[in-house]
Amino acid sequence: MAASPPPKPGRIFISYRRGDTAYPAGWLYDRLADHYGRDQIFKDVDDIELGDDFVEVITGAVGSCDVLLALIGDKWLAITDAHGRRRLDDPDDFVRLEIEAALARKVRVIPVLVGGAAMPSADELPDSMARLARRQALELSPDRFEFETTRLLSALDEALDEIKAAQTEPDATAQVAQATAIRPSTALPEPRRGSSRTWLLAGAGIAVMSLVLIMALVANRGTTPSTTRSAPPSSATGEPTTSPPAAPVTSPAANEPVLLRDEFSSRAAGWAGDGAVAEGAGYSGGAYRISAPPALAGSGAGSVPKKASRVWPSAPPSVRIAADGRRIPESDKSMGYGILCRVSGINAYALTINNGYATIERWGNYAELRKAETQLNLYSTNELQAVCASDNAGQGVRLELWVNGEKVVAATDTDAPLPTGGVGLVVTTYQTTRASVAEFDNFVVEQIA
């Protein structure tokens, strides 16, 4: 059996179709090998031996790398097999398997458009590859090969430096980066997880994204204070709704104690700061700001309340998490923000809003559980509420995201439900060119039935 290549720092995987971009892939391989060393560049899965599970070999090879370059030529989308079927529609297609493995394992994916090819849109790709359309692409043409490969090398050097920095972050920072597949923030002094993307939440690296979560103040542990925000019902309601519940809850019931209430007037909850990324990040004027740096192919930042013992490192199995959030005007418009739950190691659920949509994702064993279109102004203050509750006799996790009293997206994870874990906040970014900052306030965690 062929063994997967051992993980090495700075490995680069070149994904390409031989009938589309074989020659450019060969040129690029030589250029990258001269720059990084041949043992750092992985171009072909030619060593699959008889009896090997090719899916496992490809997944292992891609997973051993830090960056995947997806070479896309003008035939990449439409090329067909011997039966006239589009190759990308075959679940066993090698290129599809390579890119799916990279997206699932939070390997940074950089599309490389060869010879004037256009970037495919999400609706032209299989659902499992749709996130490729959100990655910032570089161009590579034969008549400008030296210039454009030099530009690519510069981008790769920067990306690999960020990934290596994320891998050396302390535990809390590393935990957050893994879960979100986002890069850890260099400002976080402790290991994370415990962002954008190891996760546990503070400072994740992209490997898609680093997360830095907001501060929380543990208060009223044994009391049942009232709250003015409308709360979604704690029973399962199925699909997203476009109008608020008929009888919104305005105060927690006796069996829904407030586990944590933080207006960010103190640092008692132990949220990690991210001030090295953007000026003004961290505690700011009675609120808390999370910032994520610009990223070539996606990133993020997050933080968790590590001193709030009722919700970290583990909250009860069924909770409602609320926070007010808004995008700071000077931030990159491609950013999003939201709430994290069941954060543990590289695992977490992320419930976020972005331009035009709301999303529920499972990190770690990655899956996009549900995505829905929205019409939200991220620059305005939005009241976020996330329901994260055990369902089906503990065999699933019910997830709902409410914004300004309306349920915008909902899903139940029964395929690979995550165990209990902590809570937090997150900023997510894709194809950004400047820092992305979200401001949060009024963070509340309630236990629900």
C-alpha positions in Angstrom: 0.0 0.0 0.0 1.3 3.5 -0.8 1.7 5.6 2.2 0.5 9.2 2.3 3.4 11.7 2.3 4.4 12.8 5.8 3.3 16.2 6.9 6.0 18.9 6.3 5.7 22.6 6.9 5.2 24.6 3.7 4.1 21.7 1.4 2.2 22.7 -1.7 -0.2 20.5 -3.7 -0.8 21.3 -7.4 -4.2 20.1 -8.6 -4.7 20.1 -12.4 -6.2 18.2 -15.3 -3.8 16.7 -17.8 -6.1 17.4 -20.7 -6.4 21.0 -19.6 -3.3 22.4 -17.9 -0.6 19.7 -18.0 2.1 21.9 -19.5 1.5 24.9 -17.2 1.4 22.5 -14.2 4.8 21.1 -15.3 6.3 24.6 -15.7 4.9 25.7 -12.4 6.1 22.6 -10.6 9.7 23.3 -11.7 9.5 27.0 -10.6 8.1 26.1 -7.2 10.6 23.2 -6.7 13.4 25.6 -7.4 12.0 28.0 -4.8 10.9 25.7 -2.1 12.6 22.3 -2.8 11.1 19.4 -4.7 10.2 17.5 -1.5 7.8 20.4 -0.7 5.8 20.2 -3.9 3.3 17.5 -4.5 1.9 17.4 -8.1 0.6 13.9 -9.0 -1.1 11.1 -7.2 0.6 8.6 -9.6 1.8 6.3 -6.9 -1.6 4.8 -6.1 -0.8 1.1 -6.1 -3.1 -1.9 -6.8 -5.4 -2.4 -3.8 -5.0 1.1 -2.5 -8.1 3.1 -1.7 -7.6 6.1 -4.0 -9.9 8.3 -2.0 -7.8 7.8 1.1 -4.5 8.3 -0.8 -5.7 11.6 -2.3 -7.2 12.8 1.0 -4.0 12.0 2.8 -1.8 13.6 0.2 -3.9 16.8 0.2 -4.2 16.8 4.0 -0.4 16.7 4.3 -0.1 20.0 2.5 -0.6 23.6 3.7 -1.7 25.1 0.3 -3.5 23.6 -2.7 -3.1 25.4 -6.0 -6.1 24.6 -8.2 -5.0 25.1 -11.8 -8.1 26.1 -13.9 -7.9 26.2 -17.7 -10.6 27.0 -20.2 -11.7 23.3 -20.4 -11.6 22.7 -16.6 -15.3 23.1 -16.1 -16.6 21.3 -19.2 -14.2 18.5 -19.8 -16.0 15.2 -20.1 -15.2 11.5 -19.6 -15.5 8.7 -22.2 -19.3 8.6 -21.8 -19.7 12.3 -22.4 -20.4 13.1 -18.7 -18.8 16.1 -17.1 -15.8 15.0 -15.0 -16.6 17.3 -12.1 -20.0 15.7 -11.7 -18.3 12.3 -11.0 -17.8 12.0 -7.2 -14.7 9.9 -7.9 -13.1 12.4 -10.2 -9.5 13.0 -9.0 -9.6 16.8 -9.3 -12.9 17.0 -7.5 -11.6 14.7 -4.7 -8.5 16.9 -4.3 -10.4 20.1 -4.0 -13.0 18.6 -1.7 -10.3 17.2 0.5 -8.6 20.6 0.7 -11.8 22.5 1.5 -12.8 19.9 4.2 -9.4 19.8 5.8 -9.1 23.6 5.8 -6.1 23.5 3.5 -5.7 26.9 1.9 -7.0 26.8 -1.7 -5.7 29.2 -4.3 -7.3 29.0 -7.7 -4.8 29.7 -10.5 -6.5 30.8 -13.8 -4.4 29.6 -16.7 -4.4 31.2 -20.2 -7.3 33.7 -19.6 -9.7 31.1 -18.0 -12.6 32.6 -16.0 -13.3 31.8 -12.4 -16.2 29.4 -12.1 -19.3 30.5 -10.2 -20.8 28.5 -7.3 -23.7 27.4 -9.4 -21.4 25.8 -12.0 -19.7 23.6 -9.4 -20.9 20.6 -7.4 -22.3 21.6 -4.0 -19.3 20.1 -2.3 -17.0 22.4 -4.2 -19.1 25.6 -4.2 -16.9 27.3 -1.7 -14.1 27.3 -4.3 -15.9 30.2 -6.0 -15.3 32.4 -3.0 -11.5 32.0 -3.2 -9.4 34.8 -4.6 -7.7 33.7 -7.8 -4.4 34.5 -9.4 -3.8 34.5 -13.2 -1.1 32.6 -15.0 -0.5 33.1 -18.8 2.4 31.6 -20.9 3.4 35.0 -22.3 3.8 36.5 -18.8 4.8 33.3 -17.1 7.9 34.8 -15.3 6.1 37.9 -14.0 3.0 36.0 -12.8 4.9 33.1 -11.2 7.0 35.7 -9.3 3.7 37.3 -8.1 2.4 33.8 -7.2 5.6 33.0 -5.2 5.2 36.3 -3.3 1.6 35.4 -2.4 2.6 31.9 -1.4 5.5 33.1 0.8 3.0 35.4 2.6 0.4 32.6 2.9 3.0 30.1 4.2 4.4 32.6 6.7 0.9 33.1 8.0 0.2 29.4 8.3 3.5 28.7 10.0 2.8 31.6 12.4 -0.6 30.0 13.2 1.0 26.6 13.8 3.3 28.1 16.4 0.5 30.0 18.3 0.0 29.0 21.9 -2.6 26.4 22.7 -5.7 28.6 23.0 -5.0 30.4 19.8 -4.2 27.2 18.0 -7.4 25.6 19.1 -9.5 28.3 17.6 -7.7 28.4 14.4 -8.2 24.6 13.8 -11.9 24.7 14.4 -12.6 27.5 12.0 -9.9 26.7 9.6 -9.1 30.3 9.9 -5.7 31.7 10.8 -4.8 32.5 14.4 -4.2 36.1 15.3 -0.6 36.9 16.1 -1.8 39.2 18.9 -3.3 36.4 21.0 -0.9 35.5 23.8 -2.5 32.1 24.6 -3.3 29.1 22.6 -6.7 29.3 21.2 -9.7 27.2 21.2 -10.8 27.2 23.6 -10.7 31.3 15.7 -10.6 32.7 12.2 -10.1 29.4 12.0 -7.2 26.1 15.3 -9.8 26.5 16.9 -10.9 26.7 19.9 -11.6 30.1 19.2 -9.1 32.5 19.8 -7.0 33.3 16.8 -7.6 30.7 14.1 -5.7 30.5 10.9 -7.3 29.8 7.7 -6.9 27.1 7.0 -9.7 29.0 6.0 -10.0 31.6 9.0 -8.7 33.0 12.6 -11.1 33.6 15.4 -11.0 36.0 18.2 -14.0 36.1 20.5 -15.5 38.8 22.5 -15.3 39.4 26.2 -18.0 38.1 28.5 -18.9 39.0 32.1 -20.2 36.2 34.3 -23.0 37.6 36.4 -26.2 36.6 38.2 -25.3 33.0 38.4 -28.2 31.9 40.5 -30.7 34.5 39.4 -33.1 34.8 36.5 -32.7 38.4 35.3 -35.1 39.7 32.6 -34.0 40.7 29.2 -35.4 43.0 26.7 -34.4 41.2 23.5 -37.0 38.9 21.9 -35.9 35.2 22.3 -36.7 32.5 19.9 -38.7 29.6 21.3 -36.7 26.7 22.6 -38.7 24.1 20.8 -37.7 22.9 17.3 -39.4 24.8 14.6 -38.0 23.3 11.4 -37.2 25.6 8.5 -36.2 29.3 8.7 -39.1 31.8 9.0 -39.4 35.3 7.6 -41.3 36.7 10.5 -40.7 36.6 14.3 -42.6 34.1 16.5 -46.1 35.1 17.4 -45.4 35.3 21.1 -41.7 36.2 21.5 -40.2 35.5 24.9 -39.1 38.7 26.5 -37.7 37.2 29.7 -36.1 33.8 30.5 -38.2 31.3 32.2 -37.3 29.7 35.5 -35.7 26.7 33.8 -33.7 29.0 31.5 -31.1 30.5 33.8 -28.7 33.1 32.5 -25.3 31.5 32.6 -23.3 34.5 31.4 -24.1 38.2 30.8 -21.4 40.5 29.5 -21.7 44.1 28.5 -17.9 44.3 28.2 -17.6 46.8 31.0 -14.8 44.7 32.5 -12.4 41.9 31.5 -13.8 39.4 34.0 -14.8 36.8 31.4 -11.3 36.6 29.9 -11.9 37.3 26.3 -8.7 37.4 24.3 -7.7 40.7 22.6 -6.7 41.0 18.9 -5.2 44.5 18.9 -2.2 43.7 16.7 -4.5 43.2 13.7 -6.3 46.5 13.6 -6.2 49.6 15.8 -9.0 49.7 18.3 -9.6 45.9 18.4 -10.4 44.5 21.8 -12.4 46.3 24.5 -13.6 49.6 23.1 -16.0 52.0 24.7 -18.2 49.5 26.5 -18.2 47.0 23.6 -15.7 44.4 22.2 -14.2 44.4 18.7 -12.8 41.4 16.9 -10.6 42.0 13.8 -9.3 39.7 11.1 -6.4 40.5 8.8 -6.5 40.6 5.0 -6.3 37.1 3.5 -5.6 35.8 0.1 -8.0 32.9 0.2 -10.1 33.4 3.3 -9.5 33.8 7.0 -11.1 35.1 10.2 -10.7 35.7 13.9 -12.5 34.7 17.1 -12.3 34.5 20.9 -13.9 32.7 23.7 -14.6 33.7 27.4 -12.0 31.5 29.0 -12.7 32.7 32.5 -16.4 32.2 32.4 -16.6 28.7 33.9 -20.3 28.2 33.3 -19.8 28.3 29.5 -16.1 27.5 29.1 -14.6 25.1 28.4 -18.1 23.5 28.3 -21.6 25.0 28.3 -24.8 22.9 29.0 -26.0 20.8 26.0 -28.8 23.2 25.2 -28.2 27.0 25.2 -29.4 30.2 23.6 -26.5 32.7 22.8 -27.3 36.3 22.1 -25.1 39.3 21.1 -25.5 42.5 19.3 -23.1 42.8 16.3 -22.2 45.3 13.6 -19.5 45.7 10.9 -17.2 48.7 11.4 -17.5 51.0 8.3 -13.8 50.9 7.3 -13.8 47.1 7.3 -13.6 45.0 4.2 -17.1 44.4 2.8 -16.6 40.7 2.2 -16.4 40.0 6.0 -19.1 38.3 8.1 -19.7 37.8 11.8 -21.6 35.6 14.2 -21.7 33.1 17.1 -19.9 29.9 17.9 -21.1 27.0 20.0 -19.9 23.6 21.0 -16.3 24.7 20.7 -13.8 22.0 21.6 -10.4 21.4 20.0 -10.9 21.8 16.3 -14.6 21.4 16.5 -17.3 24.0 16.6 -20.6 25.2 15.1 -20.5 28.6 13.4 -23.7 30.5 12.8 -22.8 33.6 10.8 -24.2 36.4 8.6 -22.5 37.8 5.6 -23.5 39.9 2.6 -26.7 38.4 1.3 -26.8 35.1 3.2 -26.7 33.4 6.6 -24.8 30.2 7.2 -24.6 27.3 9.6 -21.4 25.3 9.4 -19.8 22.5 11.3 -16.1 22.9 11.7 -13.6 20.1 12.4 -15.4 17.4 10.4 -16.5 20.2 8.1 -20.0 20.5 6.6 -22.1 23.4 5.5 -25.3 22.4 7.2 -27.5 25.1 5.8 -27.3 28.4 3.9 -30.1 30.9 3.3 -30.4 34.2 1.5 -30.9 37.3 3.7 -31.4 41.0 3.2 -29.4 42.4 6.2 -27.4 45.5 6.6 -24.2 44.4 8.4 -23.2 48.0 9.1 -26.3 48.4 11.3 -26.5 46.8 14.7 -28.0 43.4 14.4 -29.4 41.4 17.3 -28.1 37.9 16.9 -29.5 34.9 18.7 -28.2 31.3 18.2 -30.0 28.2 19.5 -27.6 25.3 20.0 -29.6 22.4 21.5 -29.5 18.6 21.9 -32.3 17.1 19.8 -33.6 13.6 19.0 -32.9 12.2 22.4 -29.4 13.5 22.3 -28.6 12.0 18.9 -28.6 15.3 17.0 -27.9 19.0 17.5 -30.6 21.6 16.6 -29.1 24.9 15.4 -31.0 28.1 14.7 -29.8 31.6 13.9 -32.2 34.5 14.6 -31.5 38.1 13.5 -33.5 41.0 14.8 -36.3 38.7 16.0 -36.6 36.6 12.8 -35.2 33.1 12.2 -33.0 33.3 9.1 -31.5 29.9 9.0 -31.9 26.5 10.8 -30.5 23.0 10.6 -30.3 19.8 12.6 -27.0 18.0 12.6 -27.7 14.2 12.9 -24.9 13.0 10.7 -21.9 13.9 12.9 -23.3 15.9 15.9 -20.6 17.6 18.0 -20.4 17.0 21.7 -20.8 19.8 24.2 -18.2 22.5 24.3 -17.7 26.2 24.9 -19.2 29.3 23.3 -17.8 32.3 21.5 -17.9 35.0 18.8 -16.3 35.1 15.3 -15.4 37.2 12.4 -15.1 35.5 9.0 -13.5 36.8 5.8 -13.1 35.8 2.2 -11.0 37.4 -0.5 -10.3 40.5 1.7 -7.8 43.2 1.0 -8.0 45.1 4.3 -8.6 44.4 8.0 -12.2 43.3 8.9 -13.6 44.4 12.2 -16.9 43.6 13.9 -18.1 45.2 17.2 -20.1 43.1 19.7 -22.1 44.0 22.8 -24.7 42.5 25.2 -23.4 39.0 25.1 -25.8 36.6 26.9 -25.8 32.9 27.3 -29.0 31.2 28.7 -29.6 27.5 29.3 -32.8 26.2 27.6 -34.9 23.1 28.0 
